[in-house]
Structures are given as structure tokens and as C-alpha cells.
Amino acid sequence: MNDDELLRRELRCAREELVRKRIRQSDDPPASNGQLPLMSEWDEAFLRLALMSVEDLETHIDRLERDLTDLKAGIDRPDVEIE
């Protein structure tokens, strides 16, 4: 699997987990604390997303979207200059 497909899968899973968490928060916040959702087999590799908070997921999604944009533009790794 190439980087583009891996990023897309992780982005899809992160978005789905964000929706699950938002629904749980609006339905019954106390009951949703500390529970992992039932996840399908294809996103098992991204189980760590279930442990992230809503804010962490939003930040992670933003990063994944930027990574995909960079990948499409031909940037594998951003140039980082250390001073």
C-alpha cells in the first residue's frame, strides 16, 4: 500500500471516529468515557484513534489533510531547517 492510500485510510478512520465521539458526547457524555467503540476489521490498524479526544482527532485530521496535500504536490517530507 502506498503512502497516499495509507493517509487516506487513516483520514477516513479519524473522521469516522470523530463523528462517533461527537455523537456519544451529545447523547450521553458520562456513559461514553473510557469505552472503546466497536470497530470494523479494516480500521483495526488505527485503534489508537479511539483513544484520542475530540480535540486531538480534529488536530490529527488537519495534519493528515496537510500531509495528503503535500504528497500530491510532490513533497514527501517538508524541509526543516534547524538553527
PEURKA-V806788 format. One record per pair of residues at least 12 apart in sequence whose ideal C-beta (glycine too) atoms are under 6 Angstrom apart, sorted by the first residue. I is the first residue (numbers start at 0). J is the second residue. If there is no record, write none. Layout:
BEGIN
I,J
I,J
END
This chain:
BEGIN
3,70
6,63
6,66
6,67
9,45
9,63
10,63
12,42
12,45
12,48
13,48
13,56
13,59
13,60
16,48
16,49
17,56
19,36
20,53
35,49
36,49
END
